[in-house]
Amino acid sequence: MKPEGVSGTGRDGRITKEDAVSAAATATAVKPAPSGNGAPKPAPVPVPAGQRTTREAMTPIRKRIATRLLESQTTTATLTTFNEADMTAIQELRAKYNEKFEKKHGVKLGFMSVFVKAAIEALKAFPLVNARIDGTDIVHQHFYDIGVAVSTEKGLMVPVIRGADALGFADIEKAITAVAKKARDGKVTVADLEGGTFTITNGGIFGSMMSTPILNPPQVAILGMHSIQKRAVVVNDQVVVRPMMYLALSYDHRLIDGREAVQFLVRIKECVESPERILFEI
């Protein structure tokens, strides 16, 4: 502190002890604190003009979806089991027959029809997965109406393919195409969405590698398909690269035990990895 910077209040303008202490305190108060790295402080981020938040009412469809999802979470004892499937056989079948299949039937041979057929075979082997709970009763359903989750601009919808067990691959592909188009065009009705006994959802089309699907009440199980990823796996004691897909089965533990759920998913895996099981029902 320089003397010329201090105003004296003593006799003849002399600087007293009190003047020096006061000047030192003032200098300390106004001196800027040094930055830790010497860098200047960043300028404050300007707040964008207009409202920072907006509010809109849910559409009727979104309200229904929200209600159904909350119902699923609060009225079921949901658990999820996982497995993985080698998609080599299906990819080879598609590569070999897809062109002829599309030329004859007017639709492509997709993965969903294979999983629908595989699910039906598994449901026949484990009929409790096709049942539902009504109060304290178990309702056994001896038909196979399979819901297929479809993403639309208005939200997720699950139109149902009726009597899927009586349909061939081509009919299933046509039905999937028809219900998906109807949903995306906004022409789906409540009747199209109700009455399913089992649901399949494919998050893989959006790149999902693994998920835990939410049940679609009153159904007691839902199968989740995912993206196909090439991974190193061991086959006959040899490390090979195969196209693999993780599978997820969410189920209501009130009705389905873990052993049954695991065996059900293994059955689907077997059908997918060996499609001849579906063709010959073995």
Secondary structure as GFF3:
##gff-version 3
##sequence-region A 1 282
A	DSSP	three_ten_helix	3	5	.	.	.	ID=ss1
A	DSSP	three_ten_helix	11	13	.	.	.	ID=ss2
A	DSSP	alpha_helix	17	30	.	.	.	ID=ss3
A	DSSP	alpha_helix	60	75	.	.	.	ID=ss4
A	DSSP	beta_strand	78	86	.	.	.	ID=ss5
A	DSSP	alpha_helix	88	105	.	.	.	ID=ss6
A	DSSP	alpha_helix	111	125	.	.	.	ID=ss7
A	DSSP	three_ten_helix	127	130	.	.	.	ID=ss8
A	DSSP	beta_strand	132	134	.	.	.	ID=ss9
A	DSSP	beta_strand	137	139	.	.	.	ID=ss10
A	DSSP	beta_strand	146	148	.	.	.	ID=ss11
A	DSSP	beta_strand	150	152	.	.	.	ID=ss12
A	DSSP	beta_strand	155	157	.	.	.	ID=ss13
A	DSSP	beta_strand	160	161	.	.	.	ID=ss14
A	DSSP	three_ten_helix	164	166	.	.	.	ID=ss15
A	DSSP	alpha_helix	169	184	.	.	.	ID=ss16
A	DSSP	alpha_helix	190	193	.	.	.	ID=ss17
A	DSSP	beta_strand	198	202	.	.	.	ID=ss18
A	DSSP	three_ten_helix	203	206	.	.	.	ID=ss19
A	DSSP	beta_strand	221	225	.	.	.	ID=ss20
A	DSSP	beta_strand	228	235	.	.	.	ID=ss21
A	DSSP	beta_strand	238	252	.	.	.	ID=ss22
A	DSSP	alpha_helix	258	273	.	.	.	ID=ss23
A	DSSP	alpha_helix	276	280	.	.	.	ID=ss24
###
